[in-house]
Amino acid sequence: MAVGPCITEIQQRRVELVENYSEHLTRLLDVLFNVGAVTEEDLSLIRGSSVRGERECMRVLLDVLNGRGEESCRAFLYILPSVQDETPNLGRTNRQESLKKHRNILARQHGLVDYLNIKGQALEQDEGVCWTDITFSRQAGYASCSQCRHESTGVGDAFRTRSDEIYIFKDVFENLLCNTASGVNMLSGVAGSGKTTVVKRLVREWAAQTNSSKIVLSLSFRELNLITQEQSLQDLLSDHYIHLKPFLHELLNSNPTQFLLILDGLDEFCYPLNFEHTPKCSDPERVQPIQSIVVNLIKGNLLPGVSIFLTSRPHAVSKVPPVMVSQFYSLLGFSVAQQKQYFEQNCSSPEAAEAVWASVSSHKPLLLMCHIPAFCWIVSTALHDGVSCLYPDSISATPGAKEAFEEANSSLGPSEEISKPVTISEIYCCFVKSILLFHVQGRSEGSHHTRLQHAPHVLGEMQPILKSLGAMAFKGLLERRFIFESSDLNSFNLDSTKLSQVFLSEILKEDRASLTLEKGFHFIHTSVQEFLAALYYVLQSLSGFDPFSGLKTSTGYLRSAFKQMASAVNKFSRPHRLFRRRIKKALRCGERHQSGHMDLFSRFVCGLLVPRTRRILNGFFPDGPKIHLLHCQHSPDPTPPFLLHLLHSQLQSFTLSPERQVNVCHCLYEAQDPGLSQRLQGWMKVLSQQASDQSGSVNRDWSELAFLLQLSPDLQVLNLDAQGLDADGLRRLLPVLPLFSTLSLGQNPLGPEGVSVLSLALRNPDCRIQRLWVVATGLGCEGLKILVEALKENHTVTDLRMAINKIGDVGAGYLAELLRTNRTLTDIRLRDNLVTDKGAEVLMAALKENTTLEYLWLFDNKFTKDGVKKLKEFAKARPNLDIKVCI
Ligand SMILES: Nc1ncnc2c1ncn2[C@@H]1O[C@H](COP(=O)(O)OP(=O)(O)OP(=O)(O)O)[C@@H](O)[C@H]1O
């Protein structure tokens, strides 16, 4: 790079610049950032050095400018005089102006980044930013969390299984910024569920509200990790917000309740939090280790009355003891309507959005995954450009896509039918292809059409890098590592500035040994790590290599010697046996990790063994005889029979836990097992036989049924009468319960515990249940109370059949309470429920306020003649209400 005159001037004046301008650093950084001479990452790098003083920050700034080149250096020299002129005024700037400036700075720091630039436009202004509303649940504090579910896979279910109040962003915003929500408000959400985005939106919307009395301070644990030396809270905040420095002492000491302190990403905090033994400190000026500052803030010793908004992935929530959390929000992700809205807002045209949504909504597993915003982003990237590579009918709006598709797939026989992607593996293949063809820097030349034509060539060319990235991803999965160092990249011969940057996000990490800042990397989403790992695994296995041998980080000669040896051994073993053994091993990886952190990996391996799926990445996989190991003689393109056999035999294993069973079902789905629909039919047959046998409790794998039902396109009636279904079984079915319009659960031992599960389905925002039949399910008045509470929030159930449940007069009272406000129920059947005249009176009183109920069946209750008479008279006066009663 040629060294221009401004670069040279800065180099020559370095000592003087540090001497004279260090005290104006904040102003300098502001202006430089505004004019685009430095980036947000540069700012964090520079501020990260603040522990070593302002002069050190200035030196880092000069280094950054040097690296940024002549233009940035010119901007710096240009603004220098104005900065010095303005600075004396700073002292006179009043507090209001500083706070205004604080809003602007925070808003800028919390802008959205669309690093693959899918929409092809800058996201600087709020007008360009589309926030899709997202669903939260809230409860007072938290009890215990199920931490061992896989982060991505748990989400779809979690969305349908929450018991708490449902919130949207506006509610959270109001609670935190308009009400006096002091104490710790925690937000928990799986990877990619949108926690950081919530923080960004919160800050930006606060910044736009000039009348808010709160002052927001926002720090990320990623930043706090960089602080190695002890310091005081006041210093920490004034280093971070130098523009507030003159007032900070007064603000912190006078009224801490005016602050909302956001701490984002607790799961990333590298220091342990010791709530028992950290010395108490209530002085913001007292120097202490960073983890003690955090503990004292959370405990309310420092800044008593401050509101804290703490975000974390679920596995790290328990770092803070439950008693210290006053409000606990869970980020459930996008509801179905919100997913649709997301695609409308984020695709390049309404036609593209419609095509993407048509694809997603017609495939349950996709729909389920799309509760996670990060997955929506992957899907829209995949389907936006990637799918047009293969499936011309879905994005016919893309000019030239169809022709290119036909040309690229000219090798397919005429009888081979191509349809839209149906599996998660196919989506991820489209995603990777889309990135390689349309988003990698330096590949912008040529039209969409031309780039599609060159796809096999590009994929072949990129294969070695993708393979290395996949090997690193696989090694990381085995070691449960999700952050990689530059040295990891080097050992896999990866260049961090090229392809890896599209799949890896860069973060700054501190190297404690040398007290310097090191680059760290993580995959843009953990599911991308699992996909690339599976891609590597399948590629190695198909090429006749042991995927585990590729992880040896020995370089050069040794590695190639190892490969040669391995391939020589392979030559003498039967290749198809070796291949099968490797696939078995991959599936066992998922099985062994009960936490489920390799579930997606095993699903992707199964998906990639389907030739149709691999064809999306045409050019990436080797051609040749080894591929034919997978083919069966009759059909040119089936799922390898041995894979289906393997998965089916796993399903039959008695030792497989229900969670593992569901994962095997997912694997079968990815493997495009034609037998899945037969399994569902088999289930239905067994259920109908069982119902007619009435032979009581049978141990059933309800999780498998839940999975199979999710794949079924037509979810209308679910009849589980007399199946021995208890609360635990119902809990396993919970993900699908809200999807049916008729839910018949009669003659099962549900009891109050089962009704609690059922009420989660009724409260679900996507609930479609209209007819709810819970005849003889052991509700009692306790169960009915729970049911009524859920029905108060439900607006779908019109028909409630609950004969033979011993609800008595107390239960009738609960029902009456519901009838006063409910405007959805039209038919209630209460036969044989021990209700007496007293209960009837309460019901009649409530019905005076209800005009929507059309049928009330009260046969076989404990009414006297007089009671029946009163009921009949009441009915006469209500021609639109049919009350059935007899003594
Ligand atoms: N409300 C939203 N509207 C539009 N896009 C969103 C929204 N929330 C999240 N996203 C998308 O999902 C991606 C992941 O979100 P985000 O980084 O906020 O997740 P996170 O929960 O903080 O993840 P992690 O735990 O991995 O840090 C974002 O980059 C953005 O593309």
The ligand as an SDF file (V2000), in Angstrom:
LIG
                    3D

 31 33  0  0  0  0  0  0  0  0999 V2000
  -36.8960   -8.3620   16.3740 N   0  0  0  0  0  0  0  0  0  0  0  0
  -36.1200   -8.6580   15.3220 C   0  0  0  0  0  0  0  0  0  0  0  0
  -36.4300   -8.2010   14.0950 N   0  0  0  0  0  0  0  0  0  0  0  0
  -35.6780   -8.5210   13.0330 C   0  0  0  0  0  0  0  0  0  0  0  0
  -34.5780   -9.3040   13.0840 N   0  0  0  0  0  0  0  0  0  0  0  0
  -34.2140   -9.7870   14.2680 C   0  0  0  0  0  0  0  0  0  0  0  0
  -34.9550   -9.4910   15.4580 C   0  0  0  0  0  0  0  0  0  0  0  0
  -34.3680  -10.1140   16.4920 N   0  0  0  0  0  0  0  0  0  0  0  0
  -33.2980  -10.7560   15.9910 C   0  0  0  0  0  0  0  0  0  0  0  0
  -33.1990  -10.5750   14.6540 N   0  0  0  0  0  0  0  0  0  0  0  0
  -32.2050  -11.1780   13.7530 C   0  0  0  0  0  0  0  0  0  0  0  0
  -31.6160  -12.2970   14.4070 O   0  0  0  0  0  0  0  0  0  0  0  0
  -30.2030  -12.1410   14.5190 C   0  0  0  0  0  0  0  0  0  0  0  0
  -29.7430  -12.6770   15.8750 C   0  0  0  0  0  0  0  0  0  0  0  0
  -30.2400  -11.8260   16.8920 O   0  0  0  0  0  0  0  0  0  0  0  0
  -29.3840  -11.4180   18.1800 P   0  0  0  0  0  0  0  0  0  0  0  0
  -27.9510  -11.2740   17.8550 O   0  0  0  0  0  0  0  0  0  0  0  0
  -30.0850  -10.2670   18.8050 O   0  0  0  0  0  0  0  0  0  0  0  0
  -29.5940  -12.7370   19.0350 O   0  0  0  0  0  0  0  0  0  0  0  0
  -29.0290  -13.0610   20.4930 P   0  0  0  0  0  0  0  0  0  0  0  0
  -30.1740  -13.6740   21.2370 O   0  0  0  0  0  0  0  0  0  0  0  0
  -28.3990  -11.8580   21.0970 O   0  0  0  0  0  0  0  0  0  0  0  0
  -27.9840  -14.1910   20.1380 O   0  0  0  0  0  0  0  0  0  0  0  0
  -26.6920  -14.6840   20.9690 P   0  0  0  0  0  0  0  0  0  0  0  0
  -27.1870  -15.3730   22.2010 O   0  0  0  0  0  0  0  0  0  0  0  0
  -26.0790  -15.6440   19.9920 O   0  0  0  0  0  0  0  0  0  0  0  0
  -25.8540  -13.4600   21.2610 O   0  0  0  0  0  0  0  0  0  0  0  0
  -29.9530  -10.6550   14.3410 C   0  0  0  0  0  0  0  0  0  0  0  0
  -28.7020  -10.4270   13.7350 O   0  0  0  0  0  0  0  0  0  0  0  0
  -31.0680  -10.2280   13.4200 C   0  0  0  0  0  0  0  0  0  0  0  0
  -30.6980  -10.5010   12.0720 O   0  0  0  0  0  0  0  0  0  0  0  0
  1  2  1  0
  2  3  1  0
  2  7  2  0
  3  4  2  0
  4  5  1  0
  5  6  2  0
  6  7  1  0
  6 10  1  0
  7  8  1  0
  8  9  2  0
  9 10  1  0
 10 11  1  0
 11 12  1  0
 11 30  1  0
 12 13  1  0
 13 14  1  0
 13 28  1  0
 14 15  1  0
 15 16  1  0
 16 17  2  0
 16 18  1  0
 16 19  1  0
 19 20  1  0
 20 21  2  0
 20 22  1  0
 20 23  1  0
 23 24  1  0
 24 25  2  0
 24 26  1  0
 24 27  1  0
 28 29  1  0
 28 30  1  0
 30 31  1  0
M  END
$$$$
